Amino acid sequence: MVSAAAPLSPQLREQRERVFLILAGIFIGAMAMLNIVGVIFGAAYWRGPIRLEDLLVYRGSNYLFKFCAALADTVPPCVAVRYLARCPRVDPAREHAG
């Protein structure tokens, strides 16, 4: 017997969708990066001019760079939005009511 799940609140539904989109973006970006880096450096590895250790260093440094770039690109706006959201004293309902 399958029981019906309780309906989700709009806030929880929005939060779940946001988490899904973030995780989907991370997955797609990781797969694209792995394909590009794997093809380029994998071909060089199989031809012989690059050693396995160098290949691992290139891959690791690529991940590290992307992680640092994501932090630098994401954290400051999140912190700024948290503090700047308190500044405007505008009623959105009155503002957009024609």
C-alpha positions as CSV (number, residue, x, y, z in Angstrom):
1,M,0.0,0.0,0.0
2,V,1.4,3.4,-1.0
3,S,0.5,6.4,1.1
4,A,0.1,9.8,-0.4
5,A,2.8,12.2,0.5
6,A,1.8,15.5,2.2
7,P,1.9,18.4,-0.2
8,L,5.0,20.5,-0.1
9,S,5.0,24.1,0.9
10,P,5.9,26.6,-1.8
11,Q,9.0,27.5,0.1
12,L,10.2,23.9,0.4
13,R,9.4,23.3,-3.3
14,E,11.4,26.3,-4.3
15,Q,14.3,25.3,-2.1
16,R,14.3,21.7,-3.6
17,E,14.3,23.1,-7.1
18,R,17.2,25.4,-6.4
19,V,19.3,22.6,-4.9
20,F,18.5,20.4,-7.9
21,L,19.5,23.1,-10.3
22,I,22.8,23.7,-8.5
23,L,23.6,20.0,-8.3
24,A,22.7,19.5,-12.0
25,G,24.9,22.4,-13.0
26,I,27.8,21.1,-11.0
27,F,27.3,17.6,-12.5
28,I,27.1,18.9,-16.1
29,G,30.1,21.2,-15.6
30,A,32.2,18.4,-14.1
31,M,31.3,16.1,-17.0
32,A,32.2,18.7,-19.6
33,M,35.5,19.4,-17.9
34,L,36.3,15.7,-17.6
35,N,35.6,15.2,-21.3
36,I,37.6,18.1,-22.5
37,V,40.6,17.6,-20.1
38,G,40.4,13.8,-20.6
39,V,40.5,14.0,-24.3
40,I,43.3,16.6,-24.5
41,F,45.6,15.2,-21.9
42,G,44.6,11.6,-22.5
43,A,45.6,11.8,-26.1
44,A,48.9,13.4,-25.1
45,Y,49.4,10.6,-22.5
46,W,48.8,7.9,-25.0
47,R,51.2,9.5,-27.6
48,G,53.9,9.5,-24.9
49,P,55.0,13.1,-24.4
50,I,53.3,13.5,-21.1
51,R,53.8,11.3,-18.0
52,L,51.0,10.0,-15.8
53,E,52.2,12.1,-12.8
54,D,52.0,15.3,-15.0
55,L,48.6,14.3,-16.1
56,L,47.4,13.9,-12.5
57,V,49.0,17.3,-11.6
58,Y,47.2,19.0,-14.5
59,R,43.9,17.4,-13.6
60,G,44.3,18.3,-9.9
61,S,45.3,21.8,-10.6
62,N,42.3,22.2,-12.9
63,Y,39.9,21.1,-10.1
64,L,41.6,23.4,-7.6
65,F,41.4,26.4,-9.9
66,K,37.7,25.7,-10.6
67,F,37.0,25.3,-6.9
68,C,38.8,28.6,-6.1
69,A,37.1,30.4,-8.9
70,A,33.7,29.1,-7.8
71,L,34.3,30.3,-4.3
72,A,35.5,33.7,-5.4
73,D,32.5,34.0,-7.7
74,T,29.8,32.8,-5.3
75,V,30.6,33.6,-1.7
76,P,30.9,37.4,-2.0
77,P,27.6,37.9,-3.7
78,C,25.8,35.6,-1.2
79,V,27.2,37.5,1.7
80,A,26.4,40.9,0.1
81,V,22.9,39.9,-0.7
82,R,22.4,38.8,2.9
83,Y,23.4,42.2,4.3
84,L,22.1,44.4,1.5
85,A,18.6,42.9,1.6
86,R,18.0,44.7,4.8
87,C,18.8,48.1,3.3
88,P,15.9,49.0,1.0
89,R,12.7,49.9,2.8
90,V,10.4,49.4,-0.2
91,D,7.1,47.6,-0.1
92,P,7.2,45.4,-3.2
93,A,3.4,44.9,-3.3
94,R,2.8,48.7,-3.3
95,E,5.7,49.3,-5.7
96,H,4.3,46.9,-8.4
97,A,0.6,47.6,-7.9
98,G,-0.3,49.8,-10.9
